[in-house]
Amino acid sequence: MNLALFDLDNTLLAGDSDFEWAQFLIGQGALDGEIHAAQNEKFYEQYKAGTLDIYEFLDFQLKPLARHSRAQLDAWHQEFMARNIRPIMTDQARAKVQEHLQRGDLVLLVTATNAFVTGPIAREFGIHHLIATIPEQRDGQFTGGVRGTPSFQDGKITRVEDWLEAQGLNWGSFADSWFYSDSRNDLPLLEKVSRPVAVDPDPILKAEAERRGWPVISLR
């Protein structure tokens, strides 16, 4: 059995679901456009630069979930999928996921973006196992906080290993393990697998992949 791990934003998606979700909420009038758009852009630039404080960002990202009922959020998410996400799900990305699924590989989506935003996206790709940052809930409503270790940088390794352990598995259970990512932030997990793949990579990851002889591909 083989393991195939996929990052989501700017890897399987030709865009960033975190950024798109905030822009969608601004368009719904659920967030102050001027203030939130500037903050959203600031955090996105920090992420690309590898300087993001994940807890500061999650405080910003998750608080809007606590301001609205789950029913309203779910209704918005359906519209968000149609307007913002399906148009950036490329045929090449869908085909790459299907390639691993049809071979019988164990396929996981591993993303720093929260599970509320990314769960339906994983299902749309046909991926049944999701490792994402978990928004805290109480009585069925989001609190605005985060539960457990964020799935970011080294945290992705922690979360993947915890998930594998819960299935009675470890890295040695697999003949080969892939991780597909675009971002320098994912170097720790890329170094952990036997077959790292840089997908439409940022300049730092592209240079590192070329130095190490990792495959560099495009799914755009």
PAFISE-707101 format. One line per 10 residues: number of its first residue (from 1); their letters; for each residue y, z, x of N, C-alpha, C. Coordinates in pm, whole numbers, plus 50000, padded with zeros to 5 digits. Last residue first. Layout:
BEGIN
NUM = a = Y/Z/X/Y/Z/X/Y/Z/X  ...
This chain:
BEGIN
220 = rlsivpwgrr = 52330/48665/49798/52443/48618/49717/52422/48473/49677  52170/48787/49975/52120/48778/49839/52230/48731/49744  52098/48718/50314/52196/48721/50206/52124/48710/50073  51991/48903/50609/51974/48805/50501/52090/48814/50403  51870/48975/50917/51995/48975/50841/51983/48865/50736  51622/49175/51079/51658/49058/50997/51791/49080/50926  51704/49328/51395/51666/49340/51253/51701/49212/51180  51771/49347/51663/51679/49242/51621/51628/49256/51479  51961/49520/51745/51824/49571/51738/51723/49464/51697  52193/49368/51735/52157/49435/51860/52011/49475/51861
210 = eaeaklipdp = 52197/49295/51466/52181/49191/51567/52138/49251/51701  52239/49547/51352/52118/49472/51321/52092/49364/51425  52491/49609/51455/52376/49693/51490/52246/49620/51464  52647/49409/51336/52640/49418/51482/52518/49499/51525  52606/49476/51064/52568/49345/51116/52552/49347/51267  52716/49732/51047/52571/49715/51030/52527/49580/51084  52986/49664/51096/52917/49759/51182/52766/49742/51171  53051/49477/50887/53055/49438/51029/52979/49533/51122  52799/49490/50624/52934/49514/50673/52934/49489/50825  52559/49228/50533/52600/49358/50589/52749/49365/50622
200 = dvavprsvke = 52368/49101/50353/52514/49077/50345/52588/49196/50407  52140/49334/50452/52168/49238/50344/52319/49222/50329  51905/49406/50693/52048/49409/50663/52079/49297/50564  51611/49586/50684/51670/49455/50657/51817/49473/50620  51344/49746/50861/51482/49748/50810/51535/49606/50793  51047/49836/50858/51104/49701/50844/51245/49710/50782  50982/50101/50875/50925/50012/50977/50987/49873/50973  51255/50343/50837/51149/50254/50788/51097/50164/50900  51459/50474/50974/51337/50548/50940/51222/50455/50900  51683/50322/51001/51610/50358/51124/51476/50423/51094
190 = llpldnrsds = 51767/50319/50736/51723/50194/50798/51642/50221/50925  51851/50582/50712/51729/50540/50643/51678/50407/50697  52083/50579/50886/51973/50676/50903/51843/50632/50836  52243/50356/50786/52172/50346/50914/52062/50452/50930  52398/50357/50561/52253/50363/50543/52175/50350/50674  52657/50315/50627/52623/50448/50578/52471/50467/50565  52673/50045/50677/52660/50135/50793/52620/50275/50749  52506/49851/50424/52609/49945/50469/52573/50025/50593  52327/49699/50279/52445/49631/50333/52530/49719/50422  51965/49708/50286/52097/49767/50266/52205/49683/50331
180 = yfwsdafsgw = 51630/49772/50231/51732/49667/50226/51867/49732/50199  51350/49878/50396/51472/49923/50330/51575/49812/50346  50992/49893/50387/51116/49817/50396/51232/49898/50341  50698/49974/50554/50804/50023/50466/50931/49944/50494  50342/49938/50573/50477/49893/50606/50575/49954/50508  50136/50110/50501/50118/50021/50616/50252/49971/50666  50191/50447/50408/50222/50305/50389/50199/50227/50517  50167/50712/50456/50084/50659/50348/50094/50507/50337  50351/50803/50636/50225/50755/50689/50131/50699/50584  50552/50907/50477/50575/50779/50542/50444/50719/50593
170 = nlgqaelwde = 50356/51036/50199/50454/51051/50306/50471/50915/50373  50254/51178/49876/50265/51071/49976/50357/51114/50089  50249/51316/49639/50137/51334/49730/50134/51230/49841  50480/51296/49501/50373/51203/49462/50248/51219/49547  50639/51475/49632/50602/51508/49494/50493/51416/49441  50680/51332/49867/50598/51453/49871/50550/51491/49731  50857/51134/49773/50723/51097/49820/50629/51218/49820  51080/51297/49716/51014/51220/49610/50872/51183/49651  51143/51396/49970/51109/51490/49862/51034/51418/49750  51202/51154/50097/51087/51233/50143/51046/51336/50038
160 = vrtikgdqfs = 51431/51074/49953/51311/50990/49954/51189/51072/49994  51607/51288/50013/51566/51263/49874/51441/51176/49868  51632/51267/50294/51586/51391/50229/51531/51364/50091  51738/51008/50316/51607/51040/50374/51550/51164/50308  51982/51043/50186/51885/50947/50131/51745/50974/50188  52120/51219/50346/52067/51268/50219/51969/51172/50155  52228/51069/50548/52102/51141/50576/52037/51195/50449  52386/50879/50300/52362/50889/50443/52229/50961/50469  52305/51022/49989/52408/50956/50070/52381/50984/50217  52246/51160/49728/52167/51054/49792/52261/50967/49875
150 = ptgrvggtfq = 52312/51509/49739/52356/51372/49709/52275/51271/49789  52086/51757/49639/52139/51683/49753/52187/51545/49711  52175/51929/49330/52091/51896/49445/52165/51819/49552  52401/51799/49103/52283/51884/49121/52203/51837/49241  52754/51821/49052/52639/51750/49107/52524/51847/49125  52976/51834/48761/52925/51876/48891/52806/51791/48934  53035/51764/48507/53128/51719/48610/53085/51758/48750  52848/51818/48317/52944/51925/48350/53055/51878/48443  52723/51630/48040/52755/51639/48181/52862/51746/48205  52500/51762/47795/52631/51707/47831/52653/51723/47981
140 = gdrqepitai = 52264/51891/47737/52272/51749/47709/52405/51684/47743  52302/52152/47827/52289/52125/47683/52314/51978/47650  52437/52024/48115/52412/52149/48043/52413/52118/47894  52388/51856/48427/52400/51857/48281/52375/51997/48227  52509/51694/48722/52463/51816/48655/52486/51805/48504  52396/51383/48840/52504/51459/48776/52446/51581/48704  52246/51305/49140/52216/51354/49005/52335/51432/48948  52217/51003/49319/52285/51132/49306/52277/51177/49162  51883/50866/49307/52028/50855/49297/52087/50995/49298  51608/50683/49297/51660/50798/49369/51810/50779/49377
130 = lhhigferai = 51382/50560/49063/51521/50568/49104/51547/50697/49180  51140/50336/48965/51162/50460/49039/51303/50458/49099  51117/50090/48848/51087/50206/48765/51113/50340/48835  51285/49791/48824/51249/49898/48917/51233/50028/48838  51389/49581/48684/51245/49603/48675/51194/49709/48770  51658/49556/48672/51592/49488/48783/51439/49500/48775  51702/49726/48459/51733/49584/48441/51668/49500/48552  51647/49972/48576/51554/49919/48475/51577/49769/48453  51875/49995/48740/51739/49991/48799/51641/49929/48701  52067/50010/48539/52069/49897/48631/51932/49883/48698
120 = pgtvfantat = 52016/50253/48409/51997/50128/48336/51996/50005/48427  52077/50427/48641/51947/50422/48575/51923/50293/48498  52344/50429/48733/52247/50339/48795/52111/50330/48725  52502/50612/48589/52548/50474/48605/52433/50382/48645  52338/50840/48610/52382/50791/48479/52423/50644/48489  52304/50883/48883/52190/50834/48806/52230/50785/48668  52569/50769/49105/52501/50867/49021/52400/50802/48925  52517/50619/49428/52582/50620/49297/52500/50705/49200  52354/50602/49643/52443/50717/49636/52511/50729/49501  52012/50499/49593/52156/50474/49588/52235/50604/49584
110 = vllvldgrql = 51731/50322/49585/51784/50441/49653/51934/50422/49669  51463/50219/49398/51606/50199/49417/51663/50329/49471  51137/50138/49510/51234/50240/49470/51375/50187/49490  50808/50029/49475/50948/49987/49486/51038/50098/49430  50513/49971/49628/50583/50077/49559/50733/50056/49582  50373/49641/49588/50441/49744/49666/50499/49851/49575  50250/49425/49469/50194/49556/49445/50255/49667/49528  50366/49184/49478/50271/49213/49586/50204/49349/49567  50543/49203/49272/50425/49119/49251/50321/49138/49361  50741/49365/49390/50664/49414/49276/50535/49335/49259
100 = heqvkaraqd = 50844/49193/49587/50775/49317/49626/50690/49372/49511  50947/48986/49425/50855/48956/49536/50775/49080/49575  51129/49116/49263/51004/49068/49205/50901/49035/49311  51335/49157/49451/51267/49272/49390/51132/49229/49335  51400/48889/49499/51353/48973/49609/51280/49096/49556  51491/48801/49249/51371/48742/49307/51314/48828/49419  51725/48950/49216/51614/48968/49121/51484/48916/49182  51870/48838/49428/51835/48980/49429/51719/49007/49334  51897/48572/49343/51828/48601/49469/51784/48747/49477  52048/48596/49113/51910/48548/49101/51831/48581/49227
90 = tmiprinram = 52247/48899/49109/52220/48761/49148/52072/48725/49130  52449/49064/48915/52307/49072/48949/52261/48930/48983  52699/49037/48815/52688/49052/48961/52545/49083/49005  52675/49019/48536/52733/48905/48609/52722/48917/48761  52570/49279/48475/52482/49161/48474/52545/49041/48545  52813/49443/48507/52696/49449/48595/52610/49324/48592  53030/49406/48327/53055/49429/48469/52934/49414/48559  52944/49347/48060/53069/49294/48115/53074/49295/48267  52694/49470/48018/52717/49330/47980/52837/49271/48051  52730/49730/48116/52622/49646/48170/52651/49499/48141
80 = feqhwadlqa = 52943/49813/47953/52961/49803/48098/52855/49714/48160  52815/49834/47708/52919/49733/47725/52945/49707/47873  52648/50048/47770/52590/49922/47724/52690/49808/47742  52833/50246/47831/52749/50192/47937/52684/50061/47895  52950/50314/47587/53031/50245/47688/52943/50178/47792  52728/50445/47478/52780/50324/47414/52865/50244/47512  52705/50660/47655/52595/50565/47644/52642/50434/47580  52949/50792/47608/52920/50738/47741/52809/50633/47734  52913/50869/47340/53020/50777/47375/52994/50712/47510  52693/51042/47368/52683/50925/47281/52790/50822/47315
70 = rshralpklq = 52794/51241/47532/52690/51153/47586/52677/51027/47501  53153/51266/47513/53019/51295/47464/52920/51198/47527  53367/51331/47796/53327/51251/47681/53185/51287/47641  53419/51463/48026/53527/51458/47927/53487/51389/47797  53226/51441/48216/53231/51567/48141/53333/51563/48028  53274/51203/48342/53156/51213/48257/53161/51335/48167  53498/51256/48505/53516/51180/48380/53395/51186/48287  53371/51400/48722/53452/51469/48622/53474/51387/48495  53248/51228/48904/53168/51288/48798/53250/51358/48690  53437/51134/49093/53355/51041/49017/53292/51103/48893
60 = fdlfeyidlt = 53559/51359/49210/53641/51256/49146/53557/51171/49050  53336/51485/49311/53425/51560/49223/53512/51462/49143  53244/51283/49479/53167/51315/49359/53248/51398/49260  53440/51289/49685/53425/51172/49600/53352/51205/49471  53392/51538/49793/53524/51508/49737/53515/51389/49642  53131/51492/49878/53156/51593/49775/53295/51577/49712  53153/51291/50073/53077/51266/49951/53107/51368/49842  53403/51159/50236/53356/51294/50207/53285/51287/50072  53371/50862/50425/53377/50923/50293/53325/51066/50294  53375/50698/50643/53445/50826/50655/53448/50904/50524
50 = gakyqeyfke = 53294/50434/50654/53199/50536/50698/53260/50674/50711  53447/50236/50548/53478/50276/50686/53383/50381/50740  53354/50223/50290/53331/50108/50377/53356/50142/50523  53449/50473/50202/53306/50445/50205/53277/50330/50301  53725/50432/50216/53664/50534/50301/53513/50511/50312  53751/50236/50017/53784/50201/50156/53724/50302/50253  53680/50392/49798/53601/50274/49831/53626/50230/49975  53883/50582/49791/53747/50625/49820/53659/50506/49861  54103/50410/49728/54102/50493/49849/53960/50533/49887  54032/50304/49479/54046/50215/49594/54038/50292/49725
40 = nqaahiegdl = 54042/50538/49327/53919/50461/49335/53920/50370/49458  54312/50604/49350/54210/50693/49406/54078/50619/49426  54425/50387/49211/54462/50412/49350/54359/50500/49419  54309/50420/48959/54282/50299/49036/54314/50318/49183  54415/50663/48874/54274/50654/48904/54241/50530/48987  54692/50609/48837/54646/50716/48926/54502/50692/48969  54693/50386/48662/54768/50385/48788/54715/50487/48887  54517/50458/48442/54498/50342/48526/54565/50351/48661  54351/50736/48346/54485/50689/48377/54476/50577/48480  54066/50660/48142/54125/50714/48264/54265/50658/48281
30 = agqgilfqaw = 54012/50535/47908/53953/50667/47926/54006/50736/48052  54081/50278/47856/54184/50379/47833/54133/50521/47850  53903/50091/47930/53880/50153/47799/53990/50253/47762  53986/50036/48188/54004/49934/48086/53984/49986/47945  53893/50269/48310/54037/50243/48304/54067/50141/48194  53621/50218/48289/53679/50331/48215/53831/50318/48205  53603/49997/48467/53569/49982/48325/53631/50094/48242  53667/50116/48708/53755/50013/48655/53729/49990/48506  53445/50287/48731/53580/50343/48721/53678/50241/48663  53245/50091/48750/53243/50188/48640/53382/50250/48621
20 = efdsdgallt = 53310/49956/48987/53317/49885/48860/53320/49980/48740  53258/50154/49177/53393/50101/49163/53409/50033/49027  52979/50184/49133/53072/50298/49127/53213/50249/49097  52882/49925/49186/52875/49979/49050/52964/50100/49031  53015/49663/49361/52991/49806/49370/52995/49868/49230  52860/49342/49434/52972/49427/49399/52927/49572/49402  52618/49206/49376/52727/49142/49449/52858/49212/49412  52341/49426/49410/52456/49380/49333/52556/49311/49425  52172/49476/49620/52118/49405/49504/52230/49353/49414  52429/49528/49778/52299/49485/49830/52229/49407/49719
10 = ndldflalnm = 52650/49631/49660/52672/49529/49762/52543/49488/49834  52450/49900/49565/52585/49844/49567/52605/49754/49688  52164/49967/49629/52213/49895/49512/52345/49823/49538  51878/49955/49851/52011/50003/49816/52060/49918/49699  51534/49977/49810/51652/49893/49796/51775/49979/49773  51218/49991/49965/51336/50065/49920/51455/49969/49917  50882/49961/49941/51004/49881/49948/51119/49959/49884  50574/50016/50096/50689/50078/50031/50810/49988/50049  50226/49925/50045/50353/49920/50115/50465/49980/50030  49881/50000/50084/50000/50000/50000/50125/50000/50088
